[in-house]
Amino acid sequence: MNNIRLAKQIVMALILGVVVGGGLHHYLANPEMTKEVASYFNMITDVFLRLIKMIIAPLVFATLVAGLASMSSSGSGMVARISIRSMTWFVCASLFSLSLGIVLVNVFQPGAGMNLPIPEKDAAVAGLNTSGFTLQSFLTHVFPRSIAEAMATNEILQILIFALFFGAALAYVKKTTGNSMIQPLLDELVKVMFRITDYVMALAPIAVFTAIGSAITVQGLGLLVDYGKLVGEFYVGIALLWAALILVGRAFLGNAVFKLIKLIREPVLLAFSTCSSESAYPKTIDALENFGASKNVTRFVLPLGYSFNLDGSMMYQAFALMFIAQAYNIDLSIFEQVVILLTCMITSKGMAGVARASLVVVAATLPIVHLPEAGLLLIIGIDPFMDMARTATNVGGNSIATAVVAKLEADRGEAPAADTLETPAVAGTPPRQPLNTSELA
């Protein structure tokens, strides 16, 4: 319900920003005056951006380490086999979704022609996109010399590298000693960061109003055409992604994949209307069990997918980042687009359960490829319309993945015992009871 209320508030703020910005653009005397008025709007948006940056480093570190530690508890060979199969599907699906999104946004060019001026504070770094950005400098910069420095400067890739080492070491300590005092502290830190994120995102409607109002005050209502292109082309991409998922699912499930699609219509529509995959979780479980998937496999793989298999969100992040670059007339090389792809692949895995997680991932990735951070505000206003499609796609992709893994296990003739599989916690959250669906992200 909070997600629905926030989405409604953002849409209302978007409409109000369009009306106010259009009126100011029409009635103000000259371009200098419109820029001055827009600068007052920008004060609010700058505050919101600083708050977003404030939560990124601790949020990424806490969620990723807690997720890695919670995934280390299972030692069963059967669990390992199912986990490997699941993760192989998840990684391949994520790479495909991101790659398809980047290809489509290069073909469609939804941000081309917006010609937005780069904010003064970002102008110095924006020019670094096409010069001085080599493979050698990138690889050496990825590894931190100080985690404190990485946290202070929001170097997300460096934080991720440290988090991987920290999570692996914590898992080893838990395995050898049977307990760790750090794990409960991390679980509590995750809860606190989730709450702080909720507080910050509650300000999103105000930021949307000021961001849209500022942009339209300066650029005029013609800006809405570009937003419409972005949303429409994103839905085309989502349709192609669904077709690809069904095609791959058919390769494993045969014509039964169409029965599965029919069974998951209700949870998919529920996710689409509420922008919440959490709300669709119980219905998805029922649909998969009615399809014939093993209950134990379903209870294990589906929560895992909620953390690691976000196909719709992957495509959204590719669209959003490339749209921002095009809007500011910033050319990204193939190498930089690969960096975007790999960064989103890693960063998003620590964001399950975070409110508006895709926006947080976009915010974390922008400085890595030297895109203007203010670009985040270009997409917040239309995010609810895109959120519906990506959330529904996440549910559909997880359903197909779970059904395929269950089919592969059934083909082996081995059904997991009821007490063999422990339902994995969503990455970045404390361990949960198997059917405590109200907490799943």
C-alpha positions in Angstrom: 0.0 0.0 0.0 2.9 2.4 0.7 4.3 1.7 -2.8 0.9 2.4 -4.3 0.5 5.7 -2.3 4.0 6.8 -3.2 3.4 6.0 -6.9 0.2 8.1 -6.9 2.0 11.0 -5.2 4.8 10.9 -7.8 2.3 10.9 -10.7 0.4 13.9 -9.1 3.7 15.7 -8.6 4.7 15.0 -12.2 1.4 16.5 -13.5 1.7 19.5 -11.2 5.3 20.0 -12.3 4.2 19.9 -16.0 1.5 22.5 -15.4 3.6 24.9 -13.3 6.6 24.5 -15.6 4.5 25.0 -18.7 2.9 28.1 -17.3 6.3 29.6 -16.2 7.9 28.9 -19.6 5.0 30.6 -21.4 4.6 33.7 -19.2 8.2 34.5 -18.1 9.7 37.4 -20.0 13.0 36.0 -21.2 15.3 33.0 -21.1 17.5 34.5 -18.3 14.4 34.8 -16.1 13.4 31.2 -16.7 16.8 30.0 -15.8 16.7 32.0 -12.6 13.4 30.6 -11.6 14.6 27.1 -12.5 17.6 27.6 -10.2 15.2 27.9 -7.3 13.6 24.6 -8.2 17.0 23.1 -8.5 17.9 23.8 -4.8 15.3 21.3 -3.8 16.4 18.7 -6.3 20.0 19.1 -5.2 19.1 18.3 -1.6 17.3 15.2 -2.7 20.3 14.1 -4.8 22.6 14.5 -1.8 20.3 12.4 0.3 20.3 9.7 -2.3 24.1 9.7 -2.4 24.1 9.6 1.4 22.5 6.1 1.5 24.2 4.4 -1.4 27.5 3.3 0.2 26.2 1.8 3.5 23.2 0.3 1.7 25.3 -1.5 -0.9 27.8 -2.8 1.6 25.3 -3.9 4.2 22.9 -5.7 1.8 25.6 -7.4 -0.2 27.6 -8.7 2.7 24.5 -9.9 4.6 23.2 -11.6 1.4 26.6 -13.4 0.9 26.7 -14.5 4.5 23.2 -15.8 4.5 23.7 -17.8 1.3 26.7 -19.7 2.8 24.7 -21.8 5.3 23.6 -24.7 3.0 26.0 -27.6 2.6 23.8 -30.2 0.9 24.9 -31.5 -2.5 21.3 -31.3 -3.7 21.0 -27.7 -2.5 24.3 -26.9 -4.2 23.1 -28.4 -7.5 19.8 -26.5 -7.5 21.6 -23.3 -6.5 24.1 -23.6 -9.3 21.4 -24.3 -11.8 19.3 -21.4 -10.5 22.3 -18.9 -10.5 23.3 -20.0 -14.0 19.9 -19.1 -15.3 19.8 -15.9 -13.3 23.1 -14.6 -14.5 22.4 -15.5 -18.1 18.9 -13.9 -18.0 20.3 -10.7 -16.4 23.1 -10.4 -18.9 20.6 -10.9 -21.8 18.1 -8.4 -20.3 20.8 -5.7 -19.9 22.3 -6.4 -23.3 18.9 -6.3 -25.0 18.1 -3.0 -23.2 21.4 -1.4 -24.3 21.0 -2.5 -27.9 17.4 -1.2 -28.1 18.2 2.1 -26.5 21.1 2.6 -29.0 18.7 1.8 -31.8 15.7 3.9 -30.6 17.8 6.8 -29.2 14.9 8.0 -26.9 17.0 10.8 -25.4 18.4 12.2 -28.6 17.3 15.7 -29.4 16.6 16.7 -25.8 19.9 18.7 -25.8 19.8 19.4 -22.1 22.7 21.5 -20.7 25.0 19.6 -18.4 24.8 21.0 -14.9 27.8 23.2 -14.0 29.0 20.9 -11.2 28.9 17.9 -13.5 30.5 19.6 -16.6 34.1 19.0 -15.5 33.6 15.2 -15.2 31.2 14.7 -18.0 34.0 15.4 -20.5 35.9 12.4 -19.2 33.7 10.0 -20.9 35.6 9.9 -24.2 39.1 10.6 -23.0 41.5 9.3 -20.4 39.2 6.3 -19.7 41.3 3.1 -20.5 41.0 -0.5 -19.5 44.2 -0.3 -17.4 43.0 2.8 -15.4 39.6 1.3 -14.9 40.8 -2.1 -13.6 43.3 -0.5 -11.2 40.7 1.9 -9.9 38.2 -0.8 -9.2 40.3 -2.2 -6.3 40.2 0.0 -3.2 43.3 1.2 -1.3 41.0 2.2 1.6 37.5 1.2 2.3 37.0 4.5 4.3 38.1 6.5 1.2 35.8 4.4 -1.0 32.8 5.0 1.3 33.5 8.7 1.6 33.7 9.2 -2.2 30.8 6.7 -3.0 33.1 4.5 -5.2 30.6 1.8 -5.6 32.8 -0.7 -7.5 35.5 -0.4 -4.8 32.8 -1.0 -2.1 31.6 -4.0 -3.9 35.1 -5.5 -4.1 35.6 -5.1 -0.4 32.1 -6.4 0.3 32.9 -9.6 -1.6 36.0 -10.2 0.4 34.3 -9.3 3.6 31.3 -11.5 2.9 33.5 -14.5 1.9 35.5 -14.1 5.1 32.4 -13.8 7.2 31.0 -17.0 5.7 34.2 -18.8 6.5 34.2 -17.6 10.1 30.6 -18.7 10.5 31.4 -22.1 9.0 34.4 -22.7 11.2 33.2 -21.3 14.5 29.5 -22.0 14.0 28.6 -18.4 15.0 29.5 -14.8 14.4 28.7 -11.6 16.3 29.0 -9.6 13.1 26.1 -11.3 11.3 23.4 -10.0 13.7 24.9 -6.5 13.6 24.8 -6.6 9.8 21.2 -7.8 9.8 20.2 -4.9 12.0 22.2 -2.5 9.8 20.3 -3.7 6.8 17.0 -3.0 8.6 18.1 0.5 9.5 19.3 1.3 6.0 16.0 0.1 4.6 14.1 2.5 6.9 16.4 5.4 6.0 15.8 4.6 2.3 12.1 4.8 2.9 12.5 8.2 4.6 14.5 9.5 1.6 12.2 8.1 -1.0 9.2 9.7 0.8 10.6 13.0 -0.5 10.6 11.8 -4.1 7.3 13.5 -5.0 8.7 16.9 -4.0 11.9 16.2 -6.0 9.8 15.1 -9.0 7.8 18.3 -8.9 10.9 20.6 -8.7 12.9 18.6 -11.3 10.1 18.4 -13.9 9.1 22.0 -13.2 12.6 23.2 -13.6 13.2 21.3 -16.9 9.9 22.4 -18.5 10.4 26.0 -17.3 13.6 26.1 -19.4 12.8 23.7 -22.2 9.0 24.0 -22.7 6.3 21.3 -23.1 8.1 19.7 -26.0 10.1 17.8 -23.4 7.0 15.6 -22.9 7.4 14.1 -26.3 10.8 12.7 -25.4 9.4 11.1 -22.2 6.6 9.5 -24.2 9.1 8.0 -26.6 11.1 6.6 -23.7 8.1 4.9 -22.0 6.8 3.6 -25.3 10.1 2.2 -26.4 10.7 0.6 -23.0 7.4 -1.3 -23.3 8.5 -2.5 -26.7 11.7 -3.8 -25.1 9.7 -5.5 -22.3 7.5 -7.2 -24.9 10.6 -8.5 -26.7 12.0 -9.7 -23.3 8.8 -11.6 -22.5 9.0 -13.3 -26.0 12.6 -14.3 -25.4 11.8 -15.7 -21.9 8.9 -17.7 -23.2 11.0 -19.0 -26.1 13.7 -20.2 -23.8 11.2 -21.6 -21.4 9.6 -23.6 -24.2 13.0 -25.1 -25.0 12.9 -26.7 -21.5 9.2 -27.1 -20.7 7.8 -27.7 -24.2 4.3 -26.5 -24.8 3.7 -26.6 -21.1 5.2 -23.2 -20.9 2.0 -21.8 -22.2 0.0 -23.5 -19.4 2.5 -21.8 -17.0 1.9 -18.4 -18.6 -1.8 -18.9 -18.2 -1.4 -19.8 -14.5 0.7 -16.8 -13.6 -1.5 -14.2 -15.3 -3.1 -13.3 -11.9 0.2 -12.7 -10.0 1.7 -10.9 -13.0 -1.3 -8.6 -13.3 -1.2 -8.1 -9.5 2.5 -7.1 -9.7 1.7 -4.8 -12.6 -1.1 -3.0 -10.9 0.6 -2.6 -7.5 4.2 -2.2 -8.6 5.1 -4.7 -6.0 6.4 -8.3 -6.6 5.9 -8.9 -2.9 2.2 -8.7 -3.3 2.3 -11.3 -6.1 4.5 -13.8 -4.1 1.8 -16.0 -2.5 -0.2 -16.2 -5.8 3.0 -17.1 -7.7 3.7 -19.9 -5.2 0.2 -21.3 -5.8 0.5 -21.0 -9.6 3.8 -22.9 -9.7 2.5 -25.6 -7.4 -0.6 -25.9 -9.6 1.7 -26.2 -12.6 3.3 -29.2 -10.9 6.6 -27.8 -9.7 8.0 -29.4 -6.6 6.9 -27.4 -3.5 10.4 -27.7 -2.0 12.1 -26.5 -5.2 9.7 -23.7 -5.6 10.1 -22.5 -2.0 13.9 -22.5 -2.5 14.3 -21.1 -6.0 11.6 -18.4 -6.1 12.9 -16.4 -3.1 16.4 -16.8 -4.6 15.1 -15.3 -7.8 13.5 -12.4 -6.0 17.1 -11.4 -5.1 19.1 -12.4 -8.1 16.7 -12.6 -11.1 15.2 -9.2 -11.9 14.9 -9.3 -15.6 12.6 -6.3 -16.0 14.7 -4.2 -13.7 17.9 -5.0 -15.6 16.4 -3.7 -18.8 15.1 -0.6 -17.1 18.5 0.3 -15.7 20.0 0.0 -19.2 17.3 2.2 -20.7 17.6 4.8 -17.9 21.3 5.2 -18.0 21.6 5.4 -21.8 18.6 7.8 -21.9 20.4 10.1 -19.5 23.6 10.0 -21.5 21.6 10.8 -24.7 19.6 13.6 -23.1 22.9 15.4 -22.2 24.5 14.6 -25.6 27.2 12.5 -23.9 28.6 9.8 -26.2 29.5 6.5 -24.4 32.0 4.2 -25.9 31.4 0.4 -26.3 33.7 -0.1 -23.3 31.8 2.3 -21.1 28.5 0.6 -22.1 30.0 -2.8 -21.1 31.0 -1.1 -17.8 27.4 -0.1 -17.3 26.2 -3.6 -18.0 28.6 -5.3 -15.6 28.2 -2.6 -12.9 24.4 -3.0 -13.0 24.8 -6.8 -12.9 26.7 -6.6 -9.6 25.2 -3.6 -7.9 21.6 -4.8 -8.4 22.3 -8.0 -6.6 22.7 -6.1 -3.3 19.5 -4.1 -3.8 16.7 -6.7 -3.4 14.2 -5.4 -0.9 15.1 -1.7 -1.2 12.3 0.7 -2.0 12.7 1.9 -5.7 15.8 -0.3 -5.9 16.3 0.3 -9.6 16.6 4.1 -9.0 19.2 3.4 -6.3 21.2 1.3 -8.7 21.0 4.0 -11.4 22.1 6.6 -8.9 25.0 4.4 -7.9 26.1 3.8 -11.5 25.9 7.4 -12.8 29.2 8.6 -11.3 31.0 5.5 -12.3 30.7 6.4 -16.0 30.8 10.1 -15.3 27.2 10.9 -16.2 25.5 13.9 -14.6 23.9 12.9 -11.3 21.1 15.3 -11.9 20.0 12.9 -14.7 18.4 10.7 -12.1 15.7 13.4 -11.7 14.9 13.1 -15.4 13.5 9.6 -14.9 12.0 9.7 -11.4 8.8 11.4 -12.7 8.0 8.6 -15.2 9.4 5.8 -13.1 6.0 4.6 -11.9 4.8 3.9 -15.5 8.0 1.9 -16.1 7.9 0.3 -12.7 4.7 -1.5 -13.5 6.1 -3.2 -16.5 9.5 -4.1 -15.0 7.9 -5.5 -11.8 5.5 -7.7 -13.8 8.4 -8.9 -15.9 10.4 -9.8 -12.7 7.5 -12.0 -11.5 7.2 -13.7 -14.9 10.9 -14.3 -15.3 11.2 -15.8 -11.8 8.2 -18.1 -12.5 9.7 -19.4 -15.7 13.1 -19.9 -14.0 11.6 -21.8 -11.1 9.5 -24.0 -13.3 12.6 -24.9 -15.4 14.8 -25.7 -12.4 11.9 -27.9 -11.0 11.6 -29.7 -14.3 15.4 -30.4 -14.4 15.2 -31.8 -10.9 12.2 -33.9 -11.8 14.0 -35.3 -14.8 16.7 -36.6 -12.5 14.0 -38.6 -10.6 15.1 -37.0 -7.3 12.5 -35.0 -5.3 14.1 -33.0 -2.4 13.0 -34.1 1.0 10.8 -31.6 2.9 13.6 -30.8 5.3 16.5 -30.8 2.9 16.1 -27.3 1.4 16.2 -24.2 3.6 14.4 -21.3 1.9 17.1 -18.8 1.2 16.8 -15.3 2.5 16.4 -12.5 0.0 19.9 -11.1 -0.6 20.6 -8.3 1.8 18.0 -9.3 4.4 18.2 -11.4 7.6 17.2 -15.1 7.3 13.5 -15.6 7.1 11.1 -18.4 7.8 10.2 -20.3 4.6 6.7 -18.9 4.1 7.1 -15.4 5.7 6.1 -13.9 2.4 5.1 -10.5 3.8 8.8 -9.6 4.1 9.9 -10.7 0.7 11.0 -7.8 -1.6 
